[in-house]
Every structure is written in structure tokens, then in C-alpha cells.
Amino acid sequence: MSETKIALVTGANKGIGYEIATGLGALGYRVGVGARDGARRDAAVEKLRAAGADAFGVPLEVTDDRSVIDAAALVERQAGRLDVLVNNAGISGPMGPGWEQDPTTLDLDVVRTVVETNVIGVIRVTNAMLPLLRRSASPRIVNVSSSVGSLTRQADPDIEIGPVMAAYSPTKTFLNAVTVHYARQFADTNILINAACPGLVATDFTGFQAPRTPEQGAATAIRLATLPDGGPSGSFFEDAGVVPW
């Protein structure tokens, strides 16, 4: 079996996901670029290869069972196992002025759509990739979350947490809880799973109105994806350290 480690990053055709793929590629990982848009996926793979990374495209729509099953089959054909899964794909749902999502007027279909991608999509992809991850000597799973999912920070009036985002923020709280339960289930295995907060990053997600670069936003996820054996599991991290639940 090849010693080259294999990673799959969802939503990897742009922004933070692309930079996570770039960082892992620079560390010598063979990286699957998971993305639903074929043209953007191909362009990302070409760019990564031009930079010296060993990358391959993985058609992947995290909300579609068939797409996820096919993606797992493709990774198996390409590599035979998976060492790292980074669940990065996510959406915010429509925002009002100032990025606000008012809970008193929120369209329930928006809530369902954001949960489907940000939470159910992560569960769908993780479970489909588990057989491949279990073939790894040191499997790592990273769920890209956000500090706006921290109940501690949201409930503290002395902490500036940003606008009310009643669809997006709770999905990250939900994702954090799911991460904890996976960690409990994996407690007697070699699988480490953690949540990563990239911070406020200048991408199309934020309208490029944010202080951090995508490369900076990718750093914590890359660190968690490359944890040594015996590292933490079931925790929530940002650059500065542990994020309170």
C-alpha cells in the first residue's frame, strides 16, 4: 500500500476548502477535490496540480445520496482508502441587511435547506466514507464549523458575536453536537474527529468583507487533519485554541 496519505475535502473548488486542499497537498497528501460544479472542480484540480500537488476531482453534492455513494466509490477506485476527510461544504441561506436572519420571520424552507447541507450533508458524507477511513492507520475527520455556533459566546452579552443568523448559526451548533457524538462513538478506535472554526474569512460567503484570508482560515482545519496519534477528539478549535461550546 502506498505511504502517500489520501485526503478528501468537500467544497474544495474555492475559498477555505481550496486552501485546505492546497495546504494538505503541500504536505504531500494526495487530495480529492470534492465539488458539485464540474467546471470549477476541474479548474481547482488543474491549479493544484500546477502548484505541485497530487490532486484529483471528486464530483460531490453533499445533499444527494447517489452523488455521495458515487464519490465514495470513486475515492476507493482512486486510492483504496481515505486518511483524512474534511467536511467543509456549507451554505448560509439567504441573508437580510447586515447578514441578519430574523427568527421571527424566517422561512422554514430556508432552515431545512441549510440544515440539509450543513448537518445532514456532513453525516451523509462521513458515514459513506467511514469504510475507507477505517482502512487508514491514522484516520482524521475535520468538520468546518464556526464560532457563531458557540452557545457560550452567543449567550454572553459581553462578547460581540455578530448579527442574528437564525438559520446558519444553529446549524453550526447542531454540527458541533454531532461532532461530539461521533467522537464518543469513535472513542475506542483510532479515528480522531474535531470541529474547526476558520474565523471571519474574505470569501464569496462573506462578500469578501472580512479580515482574514482563506489561507489563514484553512490553518486550523489543516492542523486538525494532521494531528498525531493520541491527539484530541471531540473538541472545537480556532487559531487561538479551544472554542467554548
GUGUKOL-816058 format. One line per 8 residues: number of its first residue (from 1); their letters; for each residue z negated, x negated, y of N, C-alpha, C, CB. Coordinates in steps of 0.05 Angstrom, whole numbers, plus 5000, padded with zeros to 4 digits. Atoms other than C-alpha are relative to their C-alpha. Glycine has a CB too. Layout:
<rs>
NUM	A	Z:X:Y:Z:X:Y:Z:X:Y:Z:X:Y; ...
</rs>
This chain:
<rs>
1	MSETKIAL	5000:4983:4976:5000:5000:5000:5000:4982:5025:4976:5019:5000; 4999:5016:4975:5017:4974:5069:4973:5000:5014:5022:5012:5018; 5024:5002:4985:4960:4949:5111:5002:5012:5028:4991:4971:5002; 4996:4988:4973:4990:4979:5174:4987:5027:5001:5030:5002:5007; 5014:4974:4997:4947:5037:5197:5019:5020:5012:4975:4997:5016; 4982:4978:4991:4981:5104:5209:4984:5019:5017:5012:5014:4975; 5013:4981:4982:4964:5150:5267:5019:5022:5006:4991:4986:5026; 4985:4977:4990:4987:5219:5287:4986:5010:5025:5003:5022:4979
9	VTGANKGI	5011:4989:4975:4978:5242:5359:5015:5025:5007:5002:4979:5023; 4986:4975:4992:4993:5314:5377:5004:5001:5030:4984:5025:4990; 4994:4999:4972:5023:5330:5444:5005:4972:5012:4977:5013:5015; 4998:5029:4993:5044:5257:5448:5026:4993:5015:4999:4984:4975; 4975:5006:4986:5110:5263:5485:4996:4993:5029:5019:5023:4997; 5004:5005:4972:5078:5256:5554:4970:4998:5006:5012:5022:5017; 5028:5000:4990:5014:5246:5594:4981:4984:4983:4991:5027:5001; 5022:5014:5015:4949:5227:5559:5008:4995:4971:4975:5017:5001
17	GYEIATGL	4992:5004:5028:4978:5238:5490:5019:4977:4996:5013:5025:4989; 4981:5022:5002:5035:5190:5503:4985:4973:5003:5022:5003:5021; 5015:5024:4996:4986:5138:5529:4982:4993:4976:4984:5001:5026; 5015:5005:5024:4942:5146:5468:5018:4988:4979:4987:5026:4989; 4980:5011:5019:5004:5134:5425:5007:4971:5008:5025:5017:4999; 4994:5027:4990:5021:5074:5468:4978:4980:4993:5005:5000:5030; 5022:5018:5005:4952:5044:5461:4997:4994:4971:4975:5012:5011; 5003:5005:5029:4949:5053:5386:5024:4983:4990:4999:5027:4985
25	GALGYRVG	4977:5016:5008:5019:5025:5379:4997:4971:5007:5025:5011:5013; 5005:5027:4991:4999:4964:5419:4980:4985:4982:4990:4999:5028; 5019:5011:5019:4942:4954:5369:5011:4996:4972:4975:5018:4999; 4987:5004:5026:4991:4952:5312:5001:5024:4982:4986:4979:4986; 4998:4975:5015:4986:5024:5288:5029:5009:4999:4981:5022:5011; 4975:4985:5001:5048:5060:5264:4993:5028:5009:5013:4999:4971; 5008:4976:4987:5047:5122:5307:5020:5023:4997:4995:4995:5030; 4984:4975:5001:5073:5192:5293:4996:5014:5027:4991:5018:4977
33	VGARDGAR	5000:4986:4974:5092:5225:5359:5003:5030:4994:5022:4989:5019; 4998:4971:5005:5075:5298:5348:5006:5015:5026:4973:5010:4989; 4992:4985:4977:5110:5344:5397:5019:5022:4992:5014:4982:5021; 4983:4978:5007:5145:5411:5397:5028:4999:5012:4987:5026:5008; 4974:5002:4986:5201:5394:5446:5015:4976:4988:4996:4996:5030; 4985:5021:5014:5254:5355:5407:5010:4978:5018:5022:5012:4986; 4989:5020:4982:5287:5320:5466:4978:4982:5012:5015:5014:5023; 5022:5016:4989:5221:5298:5497:4987:4983:4979:4979:5018:5013
41	RDAAVEKL	5011:5015:5023:5195:5276:5429:5018:4976:4995:4998:5017:4975; 4982:5022:5006:5257:5234:5416:4999:4979:5022:5028:5010:4997; 5001:5019:4977:5253:5203:5486:4974:4983:4999:5002:5015:5027; 5025:5014:5002:5180:5185:5475:5001:4979:4978:4977:5019:4996; 4998:5019:5022:5194:5153:5408:5017:4976:5008:5012:5014:4975; 4983:5021:4991:5251:5113:5438:4986:4981:5020:5026:5011:5013; 5014:5016:4980:5208:5089:5496:4978:4983:4986:4987:5018:5021; 5021:5015:5014:5151:5069:5449:5012:4977:4984:4985:5019:4981
49	RAAGADAF	4987:5021:5015:5199:5031:5405:5010:4977:5017:5023:5011:4983; 4990:5020:4981:5229:4996:5465:4977:4981:5009:5012:5013:5024; 5024:5015:4992:5158:4973:5482:4988:4984:4977:4979:5018:5011; 5009:5015:5023:5150:4944:5412:4983:5014:4980:4985:4977:5009; 5016:4984:5019:5112:5000:5378:5016:5010:4977:4986:5024:5015; 4987:4988:5023:5128:5025:5309:4994:5030:5001:4989:4987:4972; 5005:4972:4995:5136:5099:5324:5021:5017:4985:5001:5007:5030; 4982:4981:5012:5167:5160:5290:4993:5028:5010:4999:4999:4969
57	GVPLEVTD	5004:4974:4989:5176:5231:5313:4991:5020:4979:5025:5011:5012; 5010:4979:5018:5139:5290:5282:5003:5027:5015:4970:4994:4993; 4999:4973:4988:5163:5360:5301:4975:5015:4994:5025:5015:4989; 5026:4988:5005:5099:5397:5311:4993:5021:5022:4978:4979:5000; 5011:4979:4983:5079:5464:5341:4974:5009:4988:5021:5025:5002; 5027:4997:5012:5004:5469:5330:4993:5029:4995:4980:4987:5017; 5006:4972:5005:5004:5545:5333:5016:5013:4978:5005:5016:5026; 4982:4990:5021:5054:5553:5276:4994:4988:4973:5030:4995:5008
65	DRSVIDAA	5008:5010:5026:5032:5548:5204:5022:4983:4987:4993:5024:4982; 4977:5014:5013:5101:5528:5178:5005:4973:5012:5025:5018:5001; 4995:5025:4986:5110:5475:5230:4979:4979:4993:5000:5004:5031; 5021:5019:5007:5043:5443:5214:5002:4991:4971:4972:5013:5005; 4996:5008:5028:5055:5444:5139:5023:4981:4998:5006:5026:4983; 4977:5018:5001:5123:5412:5150:4993:4973:5012:5024:5012:5015; 5008:5025:4988:5092:5360:5195:4984:4983:4981:4983:5005:5026; 5016:5015:5019:5041:5340:5142:5019:4989:4978:4979:5019:4987
73	ALVERQAG	4981:5009:5020:5098:5335:5091:5016:4976:5011:5019:5022:4991; 4985:5022:4988:5137:5290:5139:4983:4975:5001:5010:5008:5028; 5017:5023:4999:5078:5244:5150:4996:4988:4972:4972:5007:5012; 5002:5010:5027:5069:5239:5075:5024:4985:4992:4995:5023:4981; 4975:5014:5007:5142:5220:5066:5002:4974:5015:5024:5018:5006; 4997:5024:4983:5139:5170:5123:4980:4978:4993:4997:5008:5029; 5021:5020:5002:5073:5137:5107:4982:5003:4975:4983:5002:5024; 5016:4996:5024:5038:5167:5046:4970:5005:5005:5002:4976:4983
81	RLDVLVNN	5029:4995:4993:4971:5173:5083:4998:5002:5030:4982:4977:4988; 5005:4999:4971:4940:5181:5151:4973:4987:5005:5002:5029:5011; 5026:5014:4993:4886:5136:5182:4987:5012:5024:5005:4971:5004; 5011:4989:4975:4879:5169:5250:5015:5025:5007:5003:4979:5023; 4989:4975:4989:4890:5240:5275:4988:5004:5027:4995:5024:4981; 5009:4994:4973:4885:5252:5350:5011:5027:5007:5009:4978:5020; 4993:4973:4992:4885:5326:5366:5000:5001:5031:4981:5021:4988; 4998:5002:4971:4909:5320:5438:5014:5025:5012:5015:4976:5008
89	AGISGPMG	4985:4978:4988:4955:5380:5447:4982:5022:5010:5020:5012:4979; 5017:4979:4988:4925:5432:5493:5014:5013:5024:4973:4989:5008; 4989:4986:4977:4941:5483:5547:4977:5011:5016:5019:5023:4991; 5021:4989:4982:4902:5512:5606:5002:5030:5002:5002:4987:5027; 4996:4972:4993:4933:5581:5611:5005:5002:5030:4977:5017:4992; 4994:4997:4971:4955:5608:5679:4975:4998:5017:5013:5028:5005; 5022:5003:4982:4911:5589:5737:5006:5014:5026:4996:4970:5006; 4998:4989:4973:4898:5623:5803:4997:4978:5021:4980:5022:5005
97	PGWEQDPT	5004:5020:4979:4889:5589:5870:4976:4983:4995:4997:5014:5028; 5023:5018:5004:4845:5527:5865:4993:4996:4970:4976:5010:5014; 5003:5003:5029:4855:5525:5789:4980:5020:4988:4990:4972:4993; 5021:4981:5010:4809:5586:5781:5011:5019:4980:4989:5015:5024; 4995:4978:5019:4809:5633:5722:4975:5018:5002:5005:4990:4971; 5022:4981:4995:4765:5692:5743:4994:5016:4975:5006:5018:5024; 5006:4985:5025:4728:5721:5682:5001:5030:5004:4973:4992:4990; 5001:4971:4995:4724:5789:5716:5028:5013:5000:4986:5006:5026
105	TLDLDVVR	4973:4989:4999:4800:5796:5719:5018:4987:4979:5012:4997:5028; 4984:5017:5019:4822:5752:5661:5015:5018:4980:4981:4982:4985; 4982:4987:5020:4880:5776:5618:4991:4990:4972:5030:4994:5005; 5010:5008:5026:4854:5777:5547:5022:4986:4983:4990:5024:4985; 4979:5014:5014:4922:5755:5521:5001:4971:5007:5027:5013:5006; 5002:5028:4992:4913:5691:5561:4979:4986:4984:4995:4998:5031; 5022:5011:5016:4847:5679:5527:5009:4994:4972:4975:5018:5001; 4991:5003:5028:4878:5690:5459:5019:4976:4997:5013:5026:4990
113	TVVETNVI	4979:5021:5001:4936:5643:5474:4987:4972:5003:5020:5004:5022; 5013:5026:4996:4891:5586:5499:4983:4993:4976:4984:5000:5026; 5016:5005:5024:4843:5593:5440:5018:4992:4977:4983:5025:4993; 4982:5006:5022:4902:5593:5392:5010:4971:5000:5024:5019:5002; 4991:5028:4998:4926:5526:5418:4977:4980:4999:5016:4995:5025; 5021:5020:4996:4862:5490:5438:4979:4999:4978:4987:5005:5026; 5020:5000:5021:4818:5511:5380:5012:5005:4973:4979:5021:5006; 4988:4993:5026:4855:5545:5323:5021:4979:4993:5012:5028:5000
121	GVIRVTNA	4980:5020:5005:4912:5495:5330:4987:4974:4990:5015:4995:5025; 5014:5025:5010:4863:5437:5321:4990:5004:4971:4976:4994:5019; 5009:4994:5027:4833:5469:5259:5024:5000:4981:4985:5027:4998; 4976:4999:5017:4902:5483:5231:5011:4972:4994:5022:5017:5014; 4989:5027:5004:4927:5412:5241:4981:4983:4985:5007:4987:5027; 5020:5016:5015:4863:5379:5218:5000:5006:4971:4972:5004:5012; 5002:4993:5029:4860:5417:5153:5025:4993:4985:4994:5030:4998; 4974:5008:5013:4934:5405:5139:5001:4970:4995:5023:5010:5017
129	MLPLLRRS	4998:5029:5002:4925:5331:5150:4977:4988:4983:5000:4987:5027; 5023:5011:5015:4859:5324:5111:5008:4986:4974:4981:5022:4995; 4993:5014:5025:4891:5307:5044:5011:4972:5005:5021:5016:4984; 4989:5026:4993:4928:5249:5078:4978:4982:5011:5023:5003:5020; 5022:5015:4989:4866:5227:5116:4981:4990:4978:4984:5017:5020; 5018:5008:5022:4825:5225:5052:5011:4977:4984:4995:5024:4982; 4988:5024:5013:4873:5172:5026:4995:4974:5015:5030:5004:4996; 5005:5024:4983:4852:5125:5082:4973:4988:4993:5001:5008:5030
137	ASPRIVNV	5026:5013:5004:4797:5074:5075:4980:5006:5022:5004:4969:4997; 5017:4995:4977:4771:5090:5145:5012:5021:5018:4995:4973:5016; 4987:4979:4984:4796:5157:5170:4985:5007:5025:5004:5025:4983; 5012:4993:4974:4784:5176:5242:5014:5025:5011:5001:4976:5020; 4989:4977:4987:4794:5243:5277:4988:5001:5028:4994:5026:4984; 5009:4998:4972:4791:5250:5353:5010:5026:5011:5010:4975:5017; 4992:4976:4986:4791:5317:5388:4998:4996:5030:4982:5024:4990; 5000:5004:4971:4811:5312:5460:4989:5025:5013:5029:4994:5011
145	SSSVGSLT	5015:4978:4988:4761:5356:5497:5000:4996:5030:4971:5002:4989; 5003:5003:4971:4737:5359:5569:4971:5005:5007:5018:5020:5016; 5028:4996:4991:4671:5354:5606:4996:5028:5010:4992:4980:5021; 5004:4972:4991:4684:5425:5632:4992:5017:4976:5026:5010:5013; 5011:4986:5023:4666:5446:5561:4971:4995:4995:5016:4992:4976; 5029:5006:5003:4596:5418:5570:4984:5023:5012:4993:4973:5014; 5017:4979:4990:4548:5476:5575:4978:4990:5018:4988:5016:4977; 5021:5012:4984:4495:5430:5603:5010:4995:5029:4991:4973:4988
153	RQADPDIE	4990:5006:4973:4539:5408:5661:5008:5026:5014:5024:4981:4998; 4991:4975:4987:4568:5478:5674:4976:5016:5010:5016:5016:4981; 5023:4984:4993:4498:5508:5678:4982:4987:5020:4984:5006:4975; 5017:5015:4981:4469:5455:5724:5011:5003:5028:4998:4970:4992; 4990:4996:4972:4476:5476:5798:5002:4974:5016:4983:5019:5014; 4999:5025:4986:4467:5404:5819:5023:4982:4992:4974:4985:4996; 4977:5015:5009:4528:5380:5782:5026:5014:5008:5000:4996:4968; 4974:4989:4991:4597:5390:5812:5019:4999:4976:5012:4984:5024
161	IGPVMAAY	4984:4998:5025:4638:5414:5752:5027:5011:5006:4986:5018:4980; 4974:4990:4994:4697:5443:5789:5002:5031:5000:5021:4989:4981; 4997:4971:4998:4726:5514:5792:4993:5014:4975:5028:5006:5008; 5004:4982:5023:4711:5572:5746:5027:5001:4985:4990:5028:5008; 4976:4998:5017:4761:5567:5688:4993:5014:4975:5012:4971:4994; 5012:4984:5021:4741:5624:5643:5016:5002:4975:4995:5027:5011; 4984:5002:5025:4798:5615:5593:4998:4972:4989:5029:5009:5005; 4998:5027:5009:4805:5540:5590:4973:4987:4992:5013:4983:5021
169	SPTKTFLN	5025:5015:5005:4734:5513:5595:4986:5009:4974:4981:5005:5023; 5013:4992:5025:4704:5557:5539:5014:4991:4975:4997:5030:5000; 4987:5010:5025:4758:5534:5491:4991:4971:4994:5031:5001:5004; 5009:5027:5005:4733:5463:5500:4971:5000:4990:5002:4983:5026; 5026:4997:5011:4662:5486:5488:5002:5008:4970:4984:5022:5015; 4994:4992:5027:4688:5520:5425:5009:4976:4983:5022:5023:4999; 4990:5023:5014:4725:5457:5405:4978:4980:4994:5023:4986:5016; 5023:5018:5004:4662:5415:5414:4983:5010:4977:4983:4998:5025
177	AVTVHYAR	5016:4989:5022:4624:5462:5368:5014:4996:4973:4995:5030:5005; 4985:5004:5025:4679:5459:5316:4998:4970:4991:5030:5008:5004; 5002:5028:5006:4677:5383:5320:4973:4993:4986:5003:4983:5026; 5027:5004:5012:4602:5384:5305:4999:5009:4971:4978:5014:5016; 5001:4989:5027:4613:5427:5244:5018:4984:4980:5009:5029:5000; 4985:5018:5017:4668:5383:5217:4983:4975:4993:5027:4991:5014; 5017:5024:5005:4621:5323:5225:4979:5006:4980:4987:4991:5027; 5020:4993:5020:4568:5359:5186:5013:5002:4972:4987:5028:5007
185	QFADTNIL	4986:4997:5025:4618:5375:5131:5008:4972:4989:5025:5017:5002; 4991:5026:5008:4641:5302:5130:4977:4980:4997:5020:4989:5021; 5023:5018:4998:4570:5274:5131:4998:4980:4976:4975:5016:5001; 5002:5017:5024:4575:5245:5060:5027:4987:4994:4990:5015:4977; 4974:5012:5004:4646:5218:5070:5004:4977:5019:5023:5021:5003; 4994:5022:4981:4679:5160:5107:5016:5010:5024:5015:4978:4986; 4985:4989:4978:4712:5207:5157:4981:5002:5025:5012:5028:4994; 5015:4997:4975:4687:5200:5229:5017:5017:5019:4995:4971:5013
193	INAACPGL	4986:4982:4982:4704:5255:5278:4983:5003:5026:5004:5028:4987; 5013:4998:4974:4687:5257:5352:5018:5014:5021:4991:4973:5010; 4985:4988:4978:4707:5292:5417:5001:4980:5023:4987:5026:5009; 4997:5018:4978:4734:5253:5476:5008:5015:5025:5022:4979:4993; 4993:4990:4973:4735:5271:5550:5016:4979:5015:4975:5009:5016; 4983:5019:4985:4793:5237:5587:4994:4998:5030:5028:5006:4996; 5004:4999:4971:4767:5255:5656:5022:5015:5014:4997:4972:5012; 4980:4986:4985:4809:5285:5711:5024:4981:5005:4988:5010:5028
201	VATDFTGF	4977:5018:5002:4877:5254:5700:5025:5012:5014:5006:4994:4970; 4975:4991:4986:4941:5257:5741:5023:5003:4980:5008:4979:5022; 4978:4992:5018:4989:5293:5694:5012:5026:5010:4991:5002:4970; 4990:4974:4992:5031:5355:5699:4979:5022:4995:5026:5007:4985; 5022:4982:5005:4969:5391:5671:4984:5005:5026:4982:4990:4978; 5016:4998:4975:4934:5378:5738:5018:5000:5024:4980:4977:5002; 4982:5001:4977:4996:5380:5781:5001:4972:5012:4992:5020:5021; 5001:5028:4991:4988:5304:5786:4981:4996:5023:5028:4990:5007
209	QAPRTPEQ	5020:5002:4978:4930:5316:5834:4973:4993:4987:4998:5027:5016; 5025:5009:5013:4875:5275:5801:4998:4970:5004:5000:5008:4970; 5005:5029:4993:4843:5206:5810:5006:4981:4978:4972:4997:5008; 4998:5018:5023:4853:5178:5740:5029:4999:4990:4981:5007:4978; 4973:5003:5012:4917:5151:5708:4999:5010:4971:5010:4971:5002; 5000:4993:5028:4939:5175:5639:4990:4977:4982:5029:5007:4992; 5010:5023:5016:4925:5105:5613:4970:4999:5000:5012:4974:5011; 5029:4999:4998:4854:5110:5638:4989:5023:4983:4990:5002:5029
217	GAATAIRL	5009:4976:5015:4848:5179:5608:5001:4996:4969:5017:5023:5007; 4996:5005:5029:4871:5153:5540:4979:4982:4988:5027:4989:4995; 5016:5022:5009:4819:5098:5535:4978:5009:4980:4987:4986:5023; 5022:4991:5017:4761:5137:5504:5011:5009:4973:4984:5022:5013; 4988:4991:5025:4805:5170:5452:5009:4977:4983:5024:5019:5005; 4991:5023:5015:4834:5103:5432:4975:4986:4988:5015:4980:5018; 5024:5013:5010:4764:5074:5425:4989:5015:4976:4978:4998:5022; 5011:4984:5022:4741:5132:5381:5019:4999:4976:4996:5028:5009
225	ATLPDGGP	4981:5001:5022:4805:5127:5339:4998:4974:4985:5028:5003:5011; 5002:5026:5012:4789:5055:5324:4972:4991:4994:5014:4979:5017; 5028:5006:5005:4715:5059:5311:4997:4985:4973:4983:5026:4999; 5006:5013:5025:4687:5012:5258:4985:5018:4981:4984:4974:5005; 5015:4985:5020:4657:5039:5194:4970:5001:5009:5002:4988:4972; 5028:4998:4991:4587:5065:5208:4997:5009:5028:4986:4975:4995; 5001:4992:4972:4605:5087:5278:4991:5029:5002:5028:4998:5013; 5010:4973:4996:4583:5153:5309:5019:5021:4990:4994:5004:5030
233	SGSFFEDA	4984:4977:5008:4608:5220:5285:4986:5025:5010:5004:5001:4969; 5011:4975:4990:4599:5290:5313:4989:4997:5028:4979:5009:4982; 5010:5004:4973:4589:5265:5384:5023:5004:5021:4989:4971:5004; 4981:4993:4978:4623:5276:5452:4998:4977:5020:4992:5028:5013; 5000:5024:4984:4643:5216:5494:5019:5001:5023:5006:4975:4983; 4982:5006:4978:4673:5197:5561:4997:4970:5005:4993:5017:5026; 5001:5028:4995:4683:5128:5591:4971:4990:5004:5016:4993:5025; 5027:5009:4993:4611:5125:5616:4980:5002:4977:4990:5016:5023
241	GVVPW	5018:4997:5023:4581:5143:5548:5001:5028:4989:4972:4993:5008; 5002:4973:5012:4557:5207:5515:5000:5022:5021:4975:5001:4982; 5000:4976:4983:4572:5274:5548:4980:5019:4988:5029:5012:5002; 5019:4980:5011:4516:5325:5541:5014:5025:4992:4978:5006:5021; 4988:4975:5009:4533:5387:5502:4996:5022:5020:4988:5008:4973
</rs>
